[in-house]
Amino acid sequence: MNLVGAYLADCELRGLSPLTIRIYSRYVTGFIGLVQKKEQITSTGDVPALAEFLRRYGNDRTRSTAYRSVRCFIRWAAKHGMGTDWLAEYHPRFAAAPQSSIISVNEFYVIMGVIPNSRRGCRDKALYTTIFYTGARRDAIRRLRWADVDLKDRTARIKTKGRKEQLVTIPVPAARSLNLWRLKCPSDTWVFPAIGAKTDRPISGSSVTRQLPRYAKAAGIHKRVYVHLLRHSCATHLVDSGASLDVVQAVLGHASIRTTQIYARMSQKRIAAALDQAFPDIIMKGE
C-alpha cells in the first residue's frame, strides 16, 4: 500500500465520512502527482509547489479545501515519522466563503406543508424537521437509532465527525414530529429507515440530499435549498435570537469557537438592529 493509500485507510479507521475521504483523496493525490512530476519536493517540503497547486483552482473556497486536505496529510505523515510538518509555519489567507441566504421558519413550514402524509412523507418531514431544529449534520440524523433517542426528555445521542458522540436537545416542534413518526415507523432500530423492502438500513444520504430541493420547488421557494442550509439556518436563527456563541457552539458540536464565530459575522439581522439602535430614525427639519 502506498503512502496516500495508508493515509486514507487510517482516515477510515478514525471514522471520517466517505465524502471527507473522497475529498482528501482527490486533493492529496493531485498534490503528490504535481510534486512527483516536477521532481522538486524535498524532505522539508515544498511551499512553492503547494502554492502552484492551489492556483489550479478558480476560487478561494476550493483552494481552502485543497489546502486543508494537503495540510492534514502532511501532519499525519510527520506524526508517523515520514518527513516533517513543513506546513506548520505556512498560513495562506483565503477569502471567506460567501454565505447562502438562510431558510426562515415560515419558509421551512411552507416546504414541510407540501410533503404528503404518506409513510415516506411522514418520515421525510420528521427527518428535515429534526435537522432544522437541532442543527445536526445530515449523516448524524439519518443514522440515528431509536435506542439513542429519549422523546420524554427530548434528547438524542448522535455520532458526529470522527465517531465522536454528542448529546443534543430536541426542540418541541421536532419532538412532536418525531412522536408522530414513531407511530408509523416500520423499524424498531432506525429512526429514519429506508422505506420499502429493506427497512433494516437507514435512509441513504443521497435520498436525503435529493428530496429536499424537490419539496422546496414544489412549495414555490425559488432560492437554492439544500440539506446543509438547514444547519446554517438553525445557527443563524439562534444568533439572531440572542443566543451566545458558546451556546451555538454546543448546539452545532463545533470543536473550536472560531468555527462558530462565522455565524456572528453572517447575521445581517443583528447588524441592522445594532445600526438602527445606534442611529434612530429622526425626521430632520425640511424632510
Disulfide bonds with the S-S distance in Angstrom:
none
